Amino acid sequence: MSAAITFKEVDEARYDEMLGVLPPALWIDKGFLVGEPYDHRRCKATGRLAASFAAFIRYRGKYYESEEAMTAAEFKAFDPSTLS
């Protein structure tokens, strides 16, 4: 991906609230994408037009929310070990 997507730390209540608001569009071991697209744009991972979603990650007992909507391909490619 060309531009890094940044995340902010959130509390468990925010993570759980967003997990429960809609069925996730994608839910994998590191986290989930909220079930309704934020918009549609060119994916940084594939170069194709794709839906982007609010993203949430749980990593090492902490919870994070993306500061920019992510496509499914971007989310799958994101390495949580880069979170600070």
Secondary structure, DSSP 8 states (H G I E B T S, - for coil): --S---EEEE-HHHHHHHHHHS--SEEETTEEE-SS-SEEEE-TTT-SEEEEB-EEEEETTEEEEESS-B-HHHHHH--GGG--
